[in-house]
Amino acid sequence: MTTLKHKRGSTAHLLSILLDIATNTTQLAGLLRQAKSGLGGYQREAHHTIFTKNHQFSHK
């Protein structure tokens, strides 16, 4: 009986942790979305530059 009780307790604990992570991820996603809309063009340009550099580097 104790093992079952312990298991249920740890499952609830795990669920609360997952819920925390989900909440934080949602908040983070919101922040990222705001940052992306603010940096939109610049970020795309930078990403393209990095990708191009990496591409050239891998072919050397």
C-alpha positions in Angstrom: 0.0 0.0 0.0 2.8 2.4 0.9 4.5 2.0 -2.5 1.2 2.8 -4.3 0.7 5.8 -2.2 4.3 6.9 -2.7 3.9 6.4 -6.5 0.7 8.5 -6.6 2.5 11.2 -4.6 5.5 11.3 -6.9 3.2 11.3 -10.0 1.3 14.3 -8.6 4.7 15.9 -7.9 5.8 15.2 -11.4 2.6 16.6 -12.8 3.0 19.8 -10.9 6.6 20.1 -12.2 5.4 19.6 -15.7 2.7 22.2 -15.2 5.3 24.7 -14.0 7.4 24.0 -17.0 4.4 24.3 -19.3 3.5 27.7 -17.7 7.1 28.9 -18.0 7.3 27.7 -21.6 4.1 29.6 -22.4 5.4 32.7 -20.8 8.7 32.3 -22.6 6.9 31.7 -25.9 5.0 34.9 -25.3 8.2 36.8 -24.6 9.9 35.3 -27.7 6.9 36.2 -29.8 7.1 39.8 -28.7 10.9 39.9 -29.2 10.5 38.3 -32.6 7.9 40.9 -33.7 10.2 43.6 -32.5 13.3 42.2 -34.0 11.6 40.5 -37.0 13.6 41.9 -39.9 16.9 42.1 -38.1 16.6 38.6 -36.8 15.8 37.1 -40.2 18.8 39.0 -41.7 21.1 37.8 -39.0 19.9 34.2 -39.3 20.4 34.3 -43.0 24.0 35.6 -42.6 24.9 33.0 -40.0 23.4 30.2 -42.2 25.3 31.5 -45.2 28.6 31.7 -43.3 28.1 28.1 -41.9 27.2 26.9 -45.3 30.4 28.3 -46.8 32.5 27.1 -43.9 31.2 23.5 -44.3 32.2 23.5 -47.9 35.8 24.7 -47.4 
